[in-house]
């Protein structure tokens, strides 16, 4: 007797989220494992109800471009217990050279959590959210209740708010200006696991801090790193910044997860009077990346500078969305997204700048640009504006999608570079603006090395005649 043929896999629609654990049972298990107070359990439940009610994309302009078909996460199981701090995590020898503080999280284990003497004496706090829960529950409530700076209308941000199990708090007191950056490092990617975590950054008035965040895979093998290797891993992480009056926050992020990783990232900032936030983000790894950045310029004279780059290969998909709301007077937003896309990779770059009626004197620019390095690569750029206040200094947007400029190639080749070297110089120079903004020299060099490696491993389009030969 022959066995019946296996049933074909169910077809997955672009907006289908295959996570099977997003429910109240998992939420209560997570809350129970952490011994959450009643207010935090209620906050989680509010977020879960929002997740259940919201569509995967609320902006009608962008809905068509949701595509989660490469995210096959039915087998992923979440970490529900708070991260454990490993013995020796506070050892001074773990502090990287040139850093003011360092946190390292490996899956659900905190393997480093250390402050330099200068940072400790200045009153800087870097600790787990579980540690904050025990040390100062009222501060935790003030920081987290109501979702902190997370967007209320984003389904996936509310999922993380509901089910997070681990996270970090960075607090920089009023008037403290750190000369050296703080380094946060996430090492995740075990097959069929899901890590949901939050990072809360509270910066006081007239304070200044630089942060370098690295998101990397565990030690790799050729099989483990391939998109069709073991079960996919899932990472949902937030960065929630509250910037006090006159403060400056510089945040550089480097994402280089495995190609069997699915990554959902939410970064948000609420800016007080005269505050400045600078984002410099590089997306290199993961099979599917959904990155959303929300900036709320509430204080008069506040400003945000944002640059995000992607370098895609294989069949990677990058979904980059940016929302910036100008509420205060004389605010400034300068936002730039750039993609270099090889092989069959795709990028959706979507942005919206909202100028409220109260935002007199706004200066806002939104630019989205993609460079296609193969005939199979695809990109969509949708910058958009919503203006309720006509009294603005400048409100502008721009976009383009296309191959490398042939005139640039001609110029470099006329100066003695061969075609491949000329293309390399153009692409890496195109992405350099984000690299230059990374405040730690070792991290800058690492990013340049990763970009070089991406360039070297892409599949090069060959002319038809050469392919036949």
C-alpha positions, 0 to 999 in steps of 0.5 A: 500500500503506497503512502498518500502524497504529502499535502502541499504547503499552504500558500502564504499571502504577502500580509500573512504573519505566521507567528503562532504564539501571539496570544493571551496565553503566551502573554500571561506566561511571560508576565507571570515568569517576570512577576509583572505588577498589575499595571504592566500586565494591563499595559501588555493586554492593551497592546495585545488588543491593539495588535489584534485590531490593527491591520499589518499596514495602516497607511493606504499608500504603503499597504500594497508593498507589504510582503512577508512571504519569506517569513515562515515562522510557524515553528518559532517559539518565544523566550518567555522568561526574563534574561538572566545576567551571567556571572562575571557580566560586570567585569571591567575586562569586558568593556571594549576599548574606547567605550563608556559602557557595554551591554551584550545579550546572547539569545536570552542571556546577558553576557556583559553589563559593565560601566566605565568608572567615569560613566558610573561616577556621572550617574549613568545607569545601564541595566536590564528592565528586570533589574529596573523592575526590582530596583525602582518599580515606580521609575519603570512605570513612568517609563513604560506605561502607555507604550513609552514612545512606541507608535500606537497605530503599528501592529507589530510594535504593539506585538513587541509591547505585549510580549517582550521578555527582556530589555535594557534601560539606559539613563543619562542624567541631566547635564551629563555629556559622555565623550565616549560611546555606549555599545549595545550588542545583540547576538541572536539567531538560534533556529526556531526561537523568537526574542522580543525585547525593548531598549529604553533610552532616557536622556536628561536635559542638556545631556549628550550621549552616543550609542552604537548598537550591533545586531549580529548572528552567533558563530556561523557555518555555511549551512546555518547562514543559508536562507534554506538552512534550519528553521528561521529565527525571529527578532523583534526589538525596539529602541525608545528614546526620550530626549530632554531639553537641549540634549543630543542623542547620536545612535548608530545601528549595524544589523548583520544577522544571518539570512535565516533571521527575520527582523522587525525593528522599531525605533522611536524618539520624542524630542524636547525643546532644542533636543537633537537626535541623530540616527545612522542605521545600516541594514545588511543581514536578515532574510526579511527586515521591517524597520520603522522609525518614528520621530516626534519633534514636540519641543520648539527648536528640536531637530532630527537627522536620519540616515539609513542604508541597506545593501541587499543580496540573495533574495533579501527584502528590506521594508523601511518606513519612516514617520516624522511629525513636526509639532513644535515651532522651528523644528528641523528634519533631515531624513535620507534612505539609500539602498544598494541592491544586488541579485534578487533583493528588494527594498521598499522605502516609505516615508511620511513627514507631517507638519502640524498646524502648530509647527511654524518655521518647519524645515523638513527634507525626506529623500529616498534613493535606490541603486540597482546592481542587477537586472533582477533587483527591485525597489520602490521609493514613496516619500510623502508629505502632509502639511497643515502649516503653510509658514515653513522654511522648507518642506521637500522630498525627493526619490530615485531608483535606477542603475549606476550612473554611466557617466560616473563609470565613464569618468572613473574608467577614464582615470584608470580604474577597471569597470569592476573597481569603478562600480565598487568605488561608486557603490561604497562611496554611495553608502559611506555617509552612514559609515562616517556617522558611526562614533566608534572607530572599531565599529566603523571599520567593521561596517566597512569590512562588511560592506566590502564582503557584501560587494565581493559575494554578490552575484554579478550580472553577466552579458548574454554572450559571456554566459553562452561562452 
